[in-house]
Amino acid sequence: MELLDESIVPEHARELKADAREFATEHIEPVAKEYFESGAYPHDVLEAGYEAGLVAQDIPEEYGGRGLDLAQLLALSEELYRADAGIALTLQLASFGCEITYEYGTDEQCEEYVRPVAAGDQLSGLAVSEPETGSDLAGMSTRAERDGDEYVLNGEKYWIGNGVEADWVTVYARTGDDESNRYGNHSLFIVPTDTPGYEAEHIPEKIAMCASKQAHITFDNCRVPAENLIGTEGAGFWMVADFFNHGRVIVAAHSLGIAAAAIETTWEFTSDREGFGRTIDQFQAVQHGLADMLIAFERARALTWRACRKVANEDHPGYWAALAKTDATEAATAITQQGMQFHGGRSVLADRKIAKLFRDARIPVIYEGANEIQRNLIYRQRP
Ligand SMILES: Cc1cc2nc3c(=O)[nH]c(=O)nc-3n(C[C@H](O)[C@H](O)[C@H](O)COP(=O)(O)OP(=O)(O)OC[C@H]3O[C@@H](n4cnc5c(N)ncnc54)[C@H](O)[C@@H]3O)c2cc1C
């Protein structure tokens, strides 16, 4: 059974999808369990991903990437997350934040910061969430004060992918306090991580996606040149919101990959496990459960690929991205939950694949905006 069937994938993305499957089979699947258990940063897989041309390649060709489009990134993500969500997240986060710079930044910023990431010489990150809130984008408090030809950053960020490992991060910070224009008070800055006043430490170990690393960052009078501002001052909220429209389609793909793996592993288990003199997949109740997994998966995948076209065409992107993110991420939690039930007592053995997938599925319902926030967007941005 091939769940990540290519017929729904546009033709121009199929070769990349095949390359991603081959890479995942060779470089991710064999080490997935080991990295999940150790929680180590998968440097070797990242390096192999760069060599295979599968990391940071959304970066435009003019800055050294392959200029992969949203459909290609979606196809790539489904395959990588099917093999292991933690390693896949690390590969994807290698260039996190670059999108905003090549979309809104200057040519000089792209040459200095984006090109080295495309080449695999540097890692980036995107620092938006804070210890006090991740959901209230307009309420974030890290501050950037203009002082001559510099900005001075003070505050904290939490959950930041590559906050420790990155060479630079794109930081979302408050530059205004106009209560009558709540969405015009934030800006984005390129902050090299060796800037004095930048401190980062890994957050405590997670229960899922263990091969990816997130950090708690503090900015203590951290000074960056004024030319590190991306785009215009006060436009940060809208730049991040636009970025999330693309990112949320990709997060839907994270969950489709996890869900596909959960269905495969549950199918295998139920056709092998015996009870009452037959394999348990002979019971109609189990067959119905397996059928429900397929219904949830196919529905979410169809919606995600539809959303991909809508977002790529700028056709109510906020609405479609939120629909896909919500449905696919919740499909994965339901599918992994059912998979756990069919594994019986073995579901709670820590080394079982279904137990790992069950935990991994808990993350995409939260990141890039918890699903409650997505439902707000669906309601407010309906066409
Ligand atoms: C593994 C991982 C990686 C991450 N990587 C990054 C990263 O690289 N960069 C980055 O900036 N962030 C990152 N995040 C942060 C992530 O985006 C936030 O966790 C997420 O936005 C939720 O914020 P919060 O955890 O502060 O939850 P809170 O904002 O405290 O919300 C908690 C809960 O309250 C409810 N809630 C909150 N507001 C509302 C509302 N308006 N209506 C209804 N219900 C509401 C929801 O149930 C929500 O889940 C990452 C998170 C994880 C888990």
PDBQT file of the ligand as one rigid body, heavy atoms in Angstrom, charges set to zero:
ROOT
HETATM    1  C1  LIG A 401       8.961  21.529  18.814  1.00  0.00    +0.000 C 
HETATM    2  C2  LIG A 401       8.623  22.988  18.684  1.00  0.00    +0.000 A 
HETATM    3  C3  LIG A 401       9.357  23.783  17.815  1.00  0.00    +0.000 A 
HETATM    4  C4  LIG A 401       9.094  25.165  17.729  1.00  0.00    +0.000 A 
HETATM    5  N1  LIG A 401       9.878  25.940  16.930  1.00  0.00    +0.000 NA
HETATM    6  C5  LIG A 401       9.716  27.294  16.946  1.00  0.00    +0.000 A 
HETATM    7  C6  LIG A 401      10.619  28.142  16.234  1.00  0.00    +0.000 A 
HETATM    8  O1  LIG A 401      11.571  27.685  15.578  1.00  0.00    +0.000 OA
HETATM    9  N2  LIG A 401      10.446  29.492  16.311  1.00  0.00    +0.000 N 
HETATM   10  C7  LIG A 401       9.416  30.038  17.041  1.00  0.00    +0.000 A 
HETATM   11  O2  LIG A 401       9.302  31.262  17.049  1.00  0.00    +0.000 OA
HETATM   12  N3  LIG A 401       8.543  29.245  17.723  1.00  0.00    +0.000 NA
HETATM   13  C8  LIG A 401       8.663  27.903  17.693  1.00  0.00    +0.000 A 
HETATM   14  N4  LIG A 401       7.795  27.094  18.415  1.00  0.00    +0.000 N 
HETATM   15  C9  LIG A 401       6.767  27.713  19.246  1.00  0.00    +0.000 C 
HETATM   16  C10 LIG A 401       5.340  27.481  18.790  1.00  0.00    +0.000 C 
HETATM   17  O3  LIG A 401       5.063  28.231  17.625  1.00  0.00    +0.000 OA
HETATM   18  C11 LIG A 401       4.424  27.843  19.968  1.00  0.00    +0.000 C 
HETATM   19  O4  LIG A 401       4.583  26.808  20.941  1.00  0.00    +0.000 OA
HETATM   20  C12 LIG A 401       2.961  27.945  19.575  1.00  0.00    +0.000 C 
HETATM   21  O5  LIG A 401       2.727  29.084  18.767  1.00  0.00    +0.000 OA
HETATM   22  C13 LIG A 401       2.055  28.054  20.824  1.00  0.00    +0.000 C 
HETATM   23  O6  LIG A 401       2.536  29.009  21.721  1.00  0.00    +0.000 OA
HETATM   24  P1  LIG A 401       2.689  28.647  23.286  1.00  0.00    +0.000 P 
HETATM   25  O7  LIG A 401       3.389  27.342  23.384  1.00  0.00    +0.000 OA
HETATM   26  O8  LIG A 401       3.299  29.811  23.945  1.00  0.00    +0.000 OA
HETATM   27  O9  LIG A 401       1.217  28.433  23.776  1.00  0.00    +0.000 OA
HETATM   28  P2  LIG A 401       0.255  29.587  24.333  1.00  0.00    +0.000 P 
HETATM   29  O10 LIG A 401       0.267  30.763  23.432  1.00  0.00    +0.000 OA
HETATM   30  O11 LIG A 401       0.527  29.778  25.773  1.00  0.00    +0.000 OA
HETATM   31  O12 LIG A 401      -1.137  28.849  24.189  1.00  0.00    +0.000 OA
HETATM   32  C14 LIG A 401      -1.443  27.690  25.007  1.00  0.00    +0.000 C 
HETATM   33  C15 LIG A 401      -2.796  27.169  24.580  1.00  0.00    +0.000 C 
HETATM   34  O13 LIG A 401      -3.798  28.126  24.912  1.00  0.00    +0.000 OA
HETATM   35  C16 LIG A 401      -4.833  28.082  23.962  1.00  0.00    +0.000 C 
HETATM   36  N5  LIG A 401      -4.965  29.427  23.352  1.00  0.00    +0.000 N 
HETATM   37  C17 LIG A 401      -4.031  30.419  23.331  1.00  0.00    +0.000 A 
HETATM   38  N6  LIG A 401      -4.515  31.517  22.723  1.00  0.00    +0.000 NA
HETATM   39  C18 LIG A 401      -5.769  31.218  22.336  1.00  0.00    +0.000 A 
HETATM   40  C19 LIG A 401      -6.804  31.926  21.662  1.00  0.00    +0.000 A 
HETATM   41  N7  LIG A 401      -6.640  33.178  21.218  1.00  0.00    +0.000 N 
HETATM   42  N8  LIG A 401      -7.987  31.283  21.436  1.00  0.00    +0.000 NA
HETATM   43  C20 LIG A 401      -8.170  30.016  21.871  1.00  0.00    +0.000 A 
HETATM   44  N9  LIG A 401      -7.239  29.302  22.510  1.00  0.00    +0.000 NA
HETATM   45  C21 LIG A 401      -6.064  29.877  22.746  1.00  0.00    +0.000 A 
HETATM   46  C22 LIG A 401      -4.426  27.005  22.946  1.00  0.00    +0.000 C 
HETATM   47  O14 LIG A 401      -4.992  25.780  23.317  1.00  0.00    +0.000 OA
HETATM   48  C23 LIG A 401      -2.930  26.945  23.085  1.00  0.00    +0.000 C 
HETATM   49  O15 LIG A 401      -2.373  25.704  22.673  1.00  0.00    +0.000 OA
HETATM   50  C24 LIG A 401       8.027  25.722  18.480  1.00  0.00    +0.000 A 
HETATM   51  C25 LIG A 401       7.260  24.889  19.324  1.00  0.00    +0.000 A 
HETATM   52  C26 LIG A 401       7.543  23.552  19.434  1.00  0.00    +0.000 A 
HETATM   53  C27 LIG A 401       6.700  22.701  20.357  1.00  0.00    +0.000 C 
ENDROOT
TORSDOF 0
